[in-house]
Amino acid sequence: MHLERLWLTDFRSYRHAEFAPAPQGITVVTGANGEGKTNLLEAIGYLATLRSLRGNPSESLIRTGDGAERAVVRMEGRREARRIVVEAEISATGRSRAQVNGQALRRVRDLLGALQVTVFTPEDLALVKGGPQGRRQYLDDLLVALHPRHDATIAEVERVLKQRTALLKSAGWQAAAGRGLAPDVESTLEVWDAKLAAAGDALARARAGLAEALGLRAADAYRRVASGVAHRGRDVVSLHYETSWQGSLAEALRAARGEDLRRGVSTVGPHRDDLRLQIGSTPARTHASQGEQRSLALALRLAGHHLVAERIGSEPVLLLDDIFSELDASRAEALLACLPSGQAIITTAGHLPVEAVVAAWARIEDGKLLA
């Protein structure tokens, strides 16, 4: 899988731009900070997922100034012998649309898999150092990359949680006043509990299976990335998916109902789970150095990339956003050695390690992309 050409119109900082990376190996995009390097990678990521890599609303992707009301992002690429054309129009009115090979998409998951990307950013440190939400998102993104059907399960969990939470908040005052729940409210809550138990159990099983599949790959990637800097006993990495309940989710929801009504939230479910990361025998989030945490974050991205490549039979496009500015020389050299052989697009405001073999260069000056 590789990107052949990208066109941007009124996307972020670009009025118009055209980009043609090398089909294989490293393409480096240089430019000063604030010139739009990350915006370029975000456009590629948007065509893969129809959402911002930085979690921003779609309207924020439209160039500001001159009354621009929409942004257009288009790419041509190849997956094995098959030509792929993806085009997205982002509207300020919220009526965004997309198509693949000329066919309009009815739903986002019809796009998923047309273009696969693996994204490395300096913010990946939060995968290890931050709270559980980022680690859950990491697992969910990989599940969808491995098979788009998981998108429906994730969406169902989010939908049911929203409805259940609204019901808990509206009914909580009755429980607080000692009145008990009205029969219709109780029966409705039973329905949402059953739906959450079904979808939540399915999502938790998928995440747990993914964590197991990632374990050895992440451990191997960590040893390679941390080569030369890891101390003996501190080069062993383990991953474990932890649910917020024991036994069946249906039983846990029944047991937690009183507390849920009191607080107006669902206190158990896949939205409360975590991916436990350890280096050696200690939790990486609280006991690892920042260098170890960064090495582990890189290892997680590499492990996910390799797993997706194995399962779908094609290497995702690697997007590395100014990642080498955050690494010491040893880790930077090790990461370069670990990069897969497919297409990689790297942005930098400085210099790459001297070991980098670059297939193509581009630069951004005054907001314009130059070959």
BAKEDO-43452 format. One record per residue (C-alpha): x negated, z negated, y; chain. Coordinates in Angstrom, 3 decimals. Layout:
N
{c1 X | c3 Z | c2 Y | ch A}
...
END
This chain:
371
{c1 0.000 | c3 0.000 | c2 0.000 | ch A}
{c1 -1.320 | c3 0.880 | c2 3.420 | ch A}
{c1 -0.227 | c3 1.573 | c2 6.970 | ch A}
{c1 -1.084 | c3 5.078 | c2 8.226 | ch A}
{c1 0.253 | c3 5.020 | c2 11.777 | ch A}
{c1 2.144 | c3 2.671 | c2 14.060 | ch A}
{c1 4.086 | c3 3.506 | c2 17.249 | ch A}
{c1 5.292 | c3 0.940 | c2 19.802 | ch A}
{c1 7.650 | c3 1.373 | c2 22.752 | ch A}
{c1 8.338 | c3 -1.547 | c2 25.087 | ch A}
{c1 7.195 | c3 -4.037 | c2 22.471 | ch A}
{c1 5.736 | c3 -7.248 | c2 23.931 | ch A}
{c1 2.922 | c3 -6.209 | c2 26.298 | ch A}
{c1 2.994 | c3 -2.510 | c2 25.330 | ch A}
{c1 4.882 | c3 0.158 | c2 27.238 | ch A}
{c1 3.681 | c3 2.736 | c2 24.711 | ch A}
{c1 1.011 | c3 2.477 | c2 22.017 | ch A}
{c1 -0.110 | c3 4.355 | c2 18.932 | ch A}
{c1 -2.371 | c3 2.866 | c2 16.273 | ch A}
{c1 -3.951 | c3 4.479 | c2 13.204 | ch A}
{c1 -6.013 | c3 2.010 | c2 11.134 | ch A}
{c1 -8.371 | c3 3.038 | c2 8.359 | ch A}
{c1 -6.416 | c3 3.404 | c2 5.093 | ch A}
{c1 -8.816 | c3 1.090 | c2 3.286 | ch A}
{c1 -11.319 | c3 -1.517 | c2 4.325 | ch A}
{c1 -11.518 | c3 -3.348 | c2 7.640 | ch A}
{c1 -10.156 | c3 -2.044 | c2 10.923 | ch A}
{c1 -11.240 | c3 -4.243 | c2 13.834 | ch A}
{c1 -9.188 | c3 -4.506 | c2 17.033 | ch A}
{c1 -11.173 | c3 -6.004 | c2 19.900 | ch A}
{c1 -10.153 | c3 -7.128 | c2 23.369 | ch A}
{c1 -10.188 | c3 -10.067 | c2 25.708 | ch A}
{c1 -7.794 | c3 -12.960 | c2 25.219 | ch A}
{c1 -4.325 | c3 -12.152 | c2 26.502 | ch A}
{c1 -4.690 | c3 -8.379 | c2 26.151 | ch A}
{c1 -2.180 | c3 -8.056 | c2 23.280 | ch A}
{c1 -4.148 | c3 -8.190 | c2 20.046 | ch A}
{c1 -1.727 | c3 -10.623 | c2 18.410 | ch A}
{c1 1.204 | c3 -8.550 | c2 19.699 | ch A}
{c1 -0.083 | c3 -5.588 | c2 17.697 | ch A}
{c1 -0.167 | c3 -7.586 | c2 14.469 | ch A}
{c1 3.236 | c3 -9.060 | c2 15.280 | ch A}
{c1 4.695 | c3 -5.551 | c2 15.452 | ch A}
{c1 3.379 | c3 -4.782 | c2 11.960 | ch A}
{c1 4.703 | c3 -8.095 | c2 10.673 | ch A}
{c1 8.101 | c3 -7.410 | c2 12.236 | ch A}
{c1 8.426 | c3 -4.163 | c2 10.280 | ch A}
{c1 7.777 | c3 -6.108 | c2 7.072 | ch A}
{c1 10.263 | c3 -8.946 | c2 7.677 | ch A}
{c1 12.385 | c3 -8.157 | c2 10.768 | ch A}
{c1 11.346 | c3 -11.429 | c2 12.342 | ch A}
{c1 8.598 | c3 -12.637 | c2 14.629 | ch A}
{c1 5.441 | c3 -13.904 | c2 12.957 | ch A}
{c1 5.380 | c3 -16.604 | c2 15.623 | ch A}
{c1 8.959 | c3 -17.719 | c2 15.041 | ch A}
{c1 10.196 | c3 -16.420 | c2 18.378 | ch A}
{c1 13.676 | c3 -14.927 | c2 18.907 | ch A}
{c1 13.849 | c3 -11.149 | c2 18.608 | ch A}
{c1 14.789 | c3 -10.709 | c2 22.266 | ch A}
{c1 11.397 | c3 -12.118 | c2 23.278 | ch A}
{c1 9.719 | c3 -9.118 | c2 21.621 | ch A}
{c1 11.037 | c3 -6.748 | c2 24.290 | ch A}
{c1 8.589 | c3 -6.004 | c2 27.085 | ch A}
{c1 9.454 | c3 -7.792 | c2 30.294 | ch A}
{c1 9.585 | c3 -5.942 | c2 33.582 | ch A}
{c1 10.893 | c3 -2.518 | c2 34.619 | ch A}
{c1 14.307 | c3 -3.320 | c2 33.143 | ch A}
{c1 13.370 | c3 -2.628 | c2 29.509 | ch A}
{c1 16.434 | c3 -3.358 | c2 27.352 | ch A}
{c1 15.085 | c3 -2.507 | c2 23.930 | ch A}
{c1 11.875 | c3 -2.215 | c2 21.971 | ch A}
{c1 11.165 | c3 0.318 | c2 19.243 | ch A}
{c1 8.609 | c3 -0.157 | c2 16.476 | ch A}
{c1 7.921 | c3 2.606 | c2 13.959 | ch A}
{c1 5.444 | c3 3.004 | c2 11.148 | ch A}
{c1 4.462 | c3 5.518 | c2 8.524 | ch A}
{c1 2.691 | c3 4.344 | c2 5.429 | ch A}
{c1 2.196 | c3 4.875 | c2 1.721 | ch A}
{c1 2.790 | c3 2.812 | c2 -1.337 | ch A}
{c1 0.969 | c3 4.551 | c2 -4.144 | ch A}
{c1 2.196 | c3 8.174 | c2 -3.862 | ch A}
{c1 5.416 | c3 7.325 | c2 -2.030 | ch A}
{c1 5.675 | c3 7.879 | c2 1.719 | ch A}
{c1 7.415 | c3 5.084 | c2 3.631 | ch A}
{c1 8.823 | c3 5.294 | c2 7.156 | ch A}
{c1 10.215 | c3 2.129 | c2 8.717 | ch A}
{c1 11.746 | c3 2.037 | c2 12.192 | ch A}
{c1 13.275 | c3 -0.901 | c2 14.041 | ch A}
{c1 15.079 | c3 -1.052 | c2 17.355 | ch A}
{c1 15.226 | c3 -4.472 | c2 18.969 | ch A}
{c1 17.977 | c3 -4.819 | c2 21.554 | ch A}
{c1 18.333 | c3 -7.385 | c2 24.302 | ch A}
{c1 22.060 | c3 -7.499 | c2 23.513 | ch A}
{c1 21.406 | c3 -8.692 | c2 19.954 | ch A}
{c1 22.456 | c3 -5.410 | c2 18.349 | ch A}
{c1 19.137 | c3 -4.709 | c2 16.674 | ch A}
{c1 18.939 | c3 -2.223 | c2 13.833 | ch A}
{c1 16.439 | c3 -0.865 | c2 11.343 | ch A}
{c1 16.084 | c3 1.947 | c2 8.844 | ch A}
{c1 13.819 | c3 2.858 | c2 5.939 | ch A}
{c1 13.142 | c3 6.529 | c2 5.231 | ch A}
{c1 16.061 | c3 7.451 | c2 7.472 | ch A}
{c1 18.541 | c3 5.137 | c2 5.744 | ch A}
{c1 20.113 | c3 2.433 | c2 7.903 | ch A}
{c1 19.795 | c3 -1.099 | c2 6.564 | ch A}
{c1 22.957 | c3 -3.090 | c2 5.933 | ch A}
{c1 21.062 | c3 -6.340 | c2 5.398 | ch A}
{c1 17.530 | c3 -7.606 | c2 5.877 | ch A}
{c1 16.703 | c3 -7.870 | c2 2.191 | ch A}
{c1 17.187 | c3 -4.098 | c2 1.827 | ch A}
{c1 13.980 | c3 -3.792 | c2 3.880 | ch A}
{c1 11.932 | c3 -6.389 | c2 2.039 | ch A}
{c1 9.218 | c3 -4.845 | c2 -0.086 | ch A}
{c1 8.959 | c3 -1.587 | c2 1.897 | ch A}
{c1 5.888 | c3 -3.010 | c2 3.637 | ch A}
{c1 4.090 | c3 -6.099 | c2 2.354 | ch A}
{c1 1.723 | c3 -8.066 | c2 4.580 | ch A}
{c1 -0.394 | c3 -11.183 | c2 4.244 | ch A}
{c1 -1.034 | c3 -12.870 | c2 7.577 | ch A}
{c1 -3.941 | c3 -15.165 | c2 8.467 | ch A}
{c1 -3.844 | c3 -16.980 | c2 11.825 | ch A}
{c1 -5.687 | c3 -19.974 | c2 13.303 | ch A}
{c1 -2.343 | c3 -21.820 | c2 13.187 | ch A}
{c1 -2.513 | c3 -21.735 | c2 9.381 | ch A}
{c1 -4.258 | c3 -25.103 | c2 9.603 | ch A}
{c1 -0.733 | c3 -26.530 | c2 9.963 | ch A}
{c1 -0.040 | c3 -25.463 | c2 6.363 | ch A}
{c1 -2.251 | c3 -28.344 | c2 5.301 | ch A}
{c1 -2.311 | c3 -30.638 | c2 8.297 | ch A}
{c1 1.297 | c3 -30.313 | c2 9.441 | ch A}
{c1 4.644 | c3 -31.457 | c2 8.104 | ch A}
{c1 6.502 | c3 -30.250 | c2 5.000 | ch A}
{c1 8.533 | c3 -27.562 | c2 6.771 | ch A}
{c1 5.556 | c3 -25.211 | c2 7.102 | ch A}
{c1 4.674 | c3 -25.590 | c2 3.434 | ch A}
{c1 8.274 | c3 -24.933 | c2 2.392 | ch A}
{c1 8.278 | c3 -21.816 | c2 4.577 | ch A}
{c1 5.015 | c3 -20.686 | c2 2.970 | ch A}
{c1 6.597 | c3 -20.928 | c2 -0.490 | ch A}
{c1 9.832 | c3 -19.250 | c2 0.584 | ch A}
{c1 8.019 | c3 -16.335 | c2 2.234 | ch A}
{c1 6.042 | c3 -15.778 | c2 -0.954 | ch A}
{c1 9.167 | c3 -15.982 | c2 -3.118 | ch A}
{c1 10.799 | c3 -13.240 | c2 -1.049 | ch A}
{c1 7.618 | c3 -11.136 | c2 -1.161 | ch A}
{c1 7.568 | c3 -11.461 | c2 -4.953 | ch A}
{c1 11.235 | c3 -10.539 | c2 -5.277 | ch A}
{c1 13.721 | c3 -9.901 | c2 -2.452 | ch A}
{c1 16.550 | c3 -11.503 | c2 -4.472 | ch A}
{c1 15.169 | c3 -14.898 | c2 -3.477 | ch A}
{c1 16.202 | c3 -14.147 | c2 0.105 | ch A}
{c1 19.851 | c3 -14.501 | c2 -0.938 | ch A}
{c1 19.212 | c3 -17.914 | c2 -2.523 | ch A}
{c1 17.364 | c3 -19.181 | c2 0.559 | ch A}
{c1 20.117 | c3 -17.894 | c2 2.843 | ch A}
{c1 22.776 | c3 -19.567 | c2 0.680 | ch A}
{c1 20.989 | c3 -22.921 | c2 0.852 | ch A}
{c1 20.755 | c3 -22.645 | c2 4.636 | ch A}
{c1 24.428 | c3 -21.659 | c2 4.942 | ch A}
{c1 25.680 | c3 -24.491 | c2 2.722 | ch A}
{c1 23.484 | c3 -27.068 | c2 4.460 | ch A}
{c1 24.868 | c3 -26.005 | c2 7.834 | ch A}
{c1 28.464 | c3 -26.332 | c2 6.641 | ch A}
{c1 27.854 | c3 -29.600 | c2 4.810 | ch A}
{c1 26.098 | c3 -31.121 | c2 7.815 | ch A}
{c1 28.969 | c3 -30.160 | c2 10.108 | ch A}
{c1 31.440 | c3 -31.816 | c2 7.725 | ch A}
{c1 29.327 | c3 -34.965 | c2 7.411 | ch A}
{c1 29.149 | c3 -35.349 | c2 11.175 | ch A}
{c1 32.868 | c3 -34.827 | c2 11.683 | ch A}
{c1 33.847 | c3 -37.186 | c2 8.836 | ch A}
{c1 31.198 | c3 -39.844 | c2 9.403 | ch A}
{c1 33.284 | c3 -41.832 | c2 11.899 | ch A}
{c1 35.937 | c3 -42.427 | c2 9.221 | ch A}
{c1 33.395 | c3 -43.966 | c2 6.885 | ch A}
{c1 31.890 | c3 -45.989 | c2 9.728 | ch A}
{c1 35.347 | c3 -47.405 | c2 10.568 | ch A}
{c1 35.909 | c3 -48.385 | c2 6.954 | ch A}
{c1 38.852 | c3 -46.002 | c2 6.572 | ch A}
{c1 37.391 | c3 -43.997 | c2 3.731 | ch A}
{c1 37.565 | c3 -40.229 | c2 3.572 | ch A}
{c1 40.801 | c3 -38.305 | c2 3.850 | ch A}
{c1 41.608 | c3 -36.538 | c2 0.538 | ch A}
{c1 41.161 | c3 -33.073 | c2 2.031 | ch A}
{c1 37.795 | c3 -34.027 | c2 3.541 | ch A}
{c1 36.600 | c3 -35.536 | c2 0.265 | ch A}
{c1 37.633 | c3 -32.460 | c2 -1.725 | ch A}
{c1 35.914 | c3 -30.178 | c2 0.782 | ch A}
{c1 32.750 | c3 -32.258 | c2 0.573 | ch A}
{c1 32.868 | c3 -31.960 | c2 -3.212 | ch A}
{c1 32.956 | c3 -28.171 | c2 -2.850 | ch A}
{c1 29.927 | c3 -28.104 | c2 -0.553 | ch A}
{c1 28.080 | c3 -30.552 | c2 -2.811 | ch A}
{c1 28.645 | c3 -28.269 | c2 -5.800 | ch A}
{c1 27.422 | c3 -25.241 | c2 -3.862 | ch A}
{c1 24.350 | c3 -27.073 | c2 -2.587 | ch A}
{c1 23.554 | c3 -28.387 | c2 -6.062 | ch A}
{c1 23.707 | c3 -24.880 | c2 -7.555 | ch A}
{c1 21.718 | c3 -23.075 | c2 -4.868 | ch A}
{c1 19.361 | c3 -26.008 | c2 -4.228 | ch A}
{c1 18.445 | c3 -26.426 | c2 -7.885 | ch A}
{c1 17.769 | c3 -22.676 | c2 -8.165 | ch A}
{c1 15.527 | c3 -22.699 | c2 -5.079 | ch A}
{c1 13.641 | c3 -25.817 | c2 -6.178 | ch A}
{c1 12.995 | c3 -24.330 | c2 -9.627 | ch A}
{c1 11.704 | c3 -21.116 | c2 -8.070 | ch A}
{c1 9.437 | c3 -23.016 | c2 -5.678 | ch A}
{c1 8.100 | c3 -25.248 | c2 -8.456 | ch A}
{c1 7.336 | c3 -22.231 | c2 -10.638 | ch A}
{c1 5.580 | c3 -20.546 | c2 -7.733 | ch A}
{c1 3.491 | c3 -23.652 | c2 -7.000 | ch A}
{c1 2.368 | c3 -23.674 | c2 -10.626 | ch A}
{c1 1.473 | c3 -19.977 | c2 -10.499 | ch A}
{c1 -0.501 | c3 -20.524 | c2 -7.300 | ch A}
{c1 -2.430 | c3 -23.544 | c2 -8.555 | ch A}
{c1 -5.366 | c3 -21.933 | c2 -10.344 | ch A}
{c1 -5.565 | c3 -19.086 | c2 -7.846 | ch A}
{c1 -5.713 | c3 -21.488 | c2 -4.900 | ch A}
{c1 -8.314 | c3 -23.641 | c2 -6.644 | ch A}
{c1 -10.506 | c3 -20.612 | c2 -7.317 | ch A}
{c1 -10.108 | c3 -19.286 | c2 -3.773 | ch A}
{c1 -10.965 | c3 -22.695 | c2 -2.321 | ch A}
{c1 -14.172 | c3 -22.921 | c2 -4.350 | ch A}
{c1 -15.224 | c3 -19.518 | c2 -3.047 | ch A}
{c1 -14.252 | c3 -20.094 | c2 0.594 | ch A}
{c1 -15.851 | c3 -23.559 | c2 0.640 | ch A}
{c1 -18.929 | c3 -22.377 | c2 -1.249 | ch A}
{c1 -22.025 | c3 -24.059 | c2 0.142 | ch A}
{c1 -20.126 | c3 -26.685 | c2 2.144 | ch A}
{c1 -17.957 | c3 -28.455 | c2 -0.441 | ch A}
{c1 -19.394 | c3 -31.614 | c2 -1.980 | ch A}
{c1 -19.219 | c3 -32.151 | c2 -5.692 | ch A}
{c1 -15.853 | c3 -33.617 | c2 -6.595 | ch A}
{c1 -14.408 | c3 -32.244 | c2 -3.350 | ch A}
{c1 -14.130 | c3 -28.664 | c2 -4.617 | ch A}
{c1 -11.161 | c3 -29.310 | c2 -6.934 | ch A}
{c1 -7.789 | c3 -28.375 | c2 -5.479 | ch A}
{c1 -4.349 | c3 -29.041 | c2 -6.937 | ch A}
{c1 -0.807 | c3 -28.125 | c2 -5.878 | ch A}
{c1 2.386 | c3 -29.876 | c2 -6.910 | ch A}
{c1 5.949 | c3 -29.276 | c2 -5.797 | ch A}
{c1 7.793 | c3 -32.517 | c2 -5.045 | ch A}
{c1 11.576 | c3 -32.659 | c2 -4.895 | ch A}
{c1 13.388 | c3 -35.212 | c2 -2.744 | ch A}
{c1 15.479 | c3 -36.335 | c2 -5.701 | ch A}
{c1 15.190 | c3 -37.354 | c2 -9.351 | ch A}
{c1 17.371 | c3 -35.943 | c2 -12.120 | ch A}
{c1 20.078 | c3 -33.459 | c2 -11.138 | ch A}
{c1 20.723 | c3 -32.574 | c2 -7.521 | ch A}
{c1 24.483 | c3 -32.948 | c2 -8.061 | ch A}
{c1 24.057 | c3 -36.589 | c2 -9.077 | ch A}
{c1 21.601 | c3 -37.223 | c2 -6.238 | ch A}
{c1 24.087 | c3 -35.852 | c2 -3.701 | ch A}
{c1 26.829 | c3 -38.123 | c2 -5.013 | ch A}
{c1 24.522 | c3 -41.134 | c2 -4.865 | ch A}
{c1 23.439 | c3 -40.294 | c2 -1.315 | ch A}
{c1 26.925 | c3 -39.581 | c2 0.042 | ch A}
{c1 27.348 | c3 -42.899 | c2 1.814 | ch A}
{c1 23.994 | c3 -42.619 | c2 3.553 | ch A}
{c1 24.638 | c3 -38.971 | c2 4.383 | ch A}
{c1 27.949 | c3 -39.841 | c2 6.027 | ch A}
{c1 26.365 | c3 -42.668 | c2 7.964 | ch A}
{c1 23.537 | c3 -40.487 | c2 9.288 | ch A}
{c1 25.404 | c3 -37.189 | c2 9.523 | ch A}
{c1 22.711 | c3 -35.281 | c2 7.607 | ch A}
{c1 21.916 | c3 -34.274 | c2 4.033 | ch A}
{c1 19.180 | c3 -36.676 | c2 2.974 | ch A}
{c1 18.369 | c3 -34.950 | c2 -0.324 | ch A}
{c1 17.963 | c3 -31.295 | c2 -1.178 | ch A}
{c1 15.368 | c3 -28.515 | c2 -1.071 | ch A}
{c1 15.191 | c3 -28.834 | c2 2.741 | ch A}
{c1 13.527 | c3 -32.244 | c2 2.196 | ch A}
{c1 11.006 | c3 -31.188 | c2 -0.440 | ch A}
{c1 7.260 | c3 -30.783 | c2 -0.042 | ch A}
{c1 4.277 | c3 -29.029 | c2 -1.564 | ch A}
{c1 1.690 | c3 -31.721 | c2 -2.231 | ch A}
{c1 -1.885 | c3 -30.525 | c2 -1.712 | ch A}
{c1 -4.884 | c3 -32.451 | c2 -2.969 | ch A}
{c1 -8.616 | c3 -31.988 | c2 -2.642 | ch A}
{c1 -10.379 | c3 -34.052 | c2 -5.242 | ch A}
{c1 -8.134 | c3 -37.047 | c2 -5.897 | ch A}
{c1 -6.838 | c3 -37.516 | c2 -2.351 | ch A}
{c1 -4.072 | c3 -35.913 | c2 -0.249 | ch A}
{c1 -5.481 | c3 -33.030 | c2 1.778 | ch A}
{c1 -3.155 | c3 -33.698 | c2 4.721 | ch A}
{c1 -4.466 | c3 -37.191 | c2 5.440 | ch A}
{c1 -7.852 | c3 -37.483 | c2 3.757 | ch A}
{c1 -9.550 | c3 -34.086 | c2 4.104 | ch A}
{c1 -11.852 | c3 -33.116 | c2 6.946 | ch A}
{c1 -10.702 | c3 -30.353 | c2 9.285 | ch A}
{c1 -13.207 | c3 -27.995 | c2 7.671 | ch A}
{c1 -11.765 | c3 -28.761 | c2 4.237 | ch A}
{c1 -8.229 | c3 -28.352 | c2 5.550 | ch A}
{c1 -9.047 | c3 -24.984 | c2 7.069 | ch A}
{c1 -10.722 | c3 -23.831 | c2 3.845 | ch A}
{c1 -7.640 | c3 -24.885 | c2 1.895 | ch A}
{c1 -5.317 | c3 -23.052 | c2 4.300 | ch A}
{c1 -7.353 | c3 -19.882 | c2 3.797 | ch A}
{c1 -7.282 | c3 -20.438 | c2 0.039 | ch A}
{c1 -3.481 | c3 -20.713 | c2 0.084 | ch A}
{c1 -3.167 | c3 -17.398 | c2 1.914 | ch A}
{c1 -5.622 | c3 -15.708 | c2 -0.459 | ch A}
{c1 -3.864 | c3 -17.146 | c2 -3.517 | ch A}
{c1 -0.510 | c3 -15.878 | c2 -2.294 | ch A}
{c1 -1.956 | c3 -12.451 | c2 -1.545 | ch A}
{c1 -3.485 | c3 -12.103 | c2 -5.012 | ch A}
{c1 -0.290 | c3 -13.272 | c2 -6.724 | ch A}
{c1 1.863 | c3 -10.773 | c2 -4.827 | ch A}
{c1 -0.628 | c3 -7.973 | c2 -5.546 | ch A}
{c1 -0.578 | c3 -8.796 | c2 -9.266 | ch A}
{c1 3.201 | c3 -9.002 | c2 -9.498 | ch A}
{c1 4.108 | c3 -5.899 | c2 -7.455 | ch A}
{c1 1.105 | c3 -3.809 | c2 -8.481 | ch A}
{c1 0.001 | c3 -3.045 | c2 -4.925 | ch A}
{c1 -2.175 | c3 -4.856 | c2 -2.384 | ch A}
{c1 -0.323 | c3 -6.088 | c2 0.712 | ch A}
{c1 -1.822 | c3 -5.195 | c2 4.077 | ch A}
{c1 -4.045 | c3 -8.022 | c2 5.359 | ch A}
{c1 -3.546 | c3 -9.078 | c2 8.983 | ch A}
{c1 -6.183 | c3 -11.499 | c2 10.304 | ch A}
{c1 -5.577 | c3 -12.687 | c2 13.844 | ch A}
{c1 -8.796 | c3 -13.931 | c2 15.469 | ch A}
{c1 -9.418 | c3 -16.046 | c2 12.394 | ch A}
{c1 -13.208 | c3 -15.948 | c2 12.520 | ch A}
{c1 -13.335 | c3 -17.725 | c2 15.864 | ch A}
{c1 -12.181 | c3 -20.876 | c2 14.060 | ch A}
{c1 -14.686 | c3 -20.753 | c2 11.183 | ch A}
{c1 -18.272 | c3 -21.844 | c2 10.945 | ch A}
{c1 -20.797 | c3 -19.242 | c2 9.775 | ch A}
{c1 -20.728 | c3 -20.343 | c2 6.141 | ch A}
{c1 -16.956 | c3 -20.223 | c2 5.795 | ch A}
{c1 -16.719 | c3 -16.957 | c2 7.732 | ch A}
{c1 -19.227 | c3 -15.297 | c2 5.411 | ch A}
{c1 -17.437 | c3 -16.678 | c2 2.350 | ch A}
{c1 -14.035 | c3 -15.462 | c2 3.569 | ch A}
{c1 -15.394 | c3 -11.963 | c2 4.131 | ch A}
{c1 -16.692 | c3 -11.937 | c2 0.574 | ch A}
{c1 -13.255 | c3 -13.036 | c2 -0.677 | ch A}
{c1 -11.216 | c3 -10.411 | c2 1.142 | ch A}
{c1 -9.468 | c3 -7.992 | c2 -1.234 | ch A}
{c1 -10.475 | c3 -4.343 | c2 -1.212 | ch A}
{c1 -7.277 | c3 -2.975 | c2 0.332 | ch A}
{c1 -6.407 | c3 -2.409 | c2 3.978 | ch A}
{c1 -7.286 | c3 -5.195 | c2 6.433 | ch A}
{c1 -6.669 | c3 -5.293 | c2 10.188 | ch A}
{c1 -8.684 | c3 -7.921 | c2 12.041 | ch A}
{c1 -8.393 | c3 -8.888 | c2 15.695 | ch A}
{c1 -11.210 | c3 -10.585 | c2 17.558 | ch A}
{c1 -12.155 | c3 -11.464 | c2 21.108 | ch A}
{c1 -15.762 | c3 -12.015 | c2 20.053 | ch A}
{c1 -17.977 | c3 -10.895 | c2 17.218 | ch A}
{c1 -17.476 | c3 -10.590 | c2 13.492 | ch A}
{c1 -19.985 | c3 -12.039 | c2 11.031 | ch A}
{c1 -22.919 | c3 -9.696 | c2 10.610 | ch A}
{c1 -21.971 | c3 -9.217 | c2 6.960 | ch A}
{c1 -18.727 | c3 -7.429 | c2 7.896 | ch A}
{c1 -18.498 | c3 -3.789 | c2 6.833 | ch A}
{c1 -16.116 | c3 -2.126 | c2 9.295 | ch A}
{c1 -14.262 | c3 1.107 | c2 8.499 | ch A}
{c1 -12.735 | c3 1.664 | c2 11.955 | ch A}
{c1 -12.642 | c3 0.168 | c2 15.451 | ch A}
{c1 -10.024 | c3 0.013 | c2 18.201 | ch A}
{c1 -9.974 | c3 -1.867 | c2 21.468 | ch A}
{c1 -7.400 | c3 -3.055 | c2 23.976 | ch A}
{c1 -8.149 | c3 -2.850 | c2 27.689 | ch A}
{c1 -5.709 | c3 -3.513 | c2 30.527 | ch A}
{c1 -2.883 | c3 -3.700 | c2 28.016 | ch A}
{c1 -3.642 | c3 -0.255 | c2 26.564 | ch A}
{c1 -4.674 | c3 0.394 | c2 22.993 | ch A}
{c1 -7.688 | c3 2.708 | c2 22.776 | ch A}
{c1 -9.179 | c3 4.231 | c2 19.650 | ch A}
END
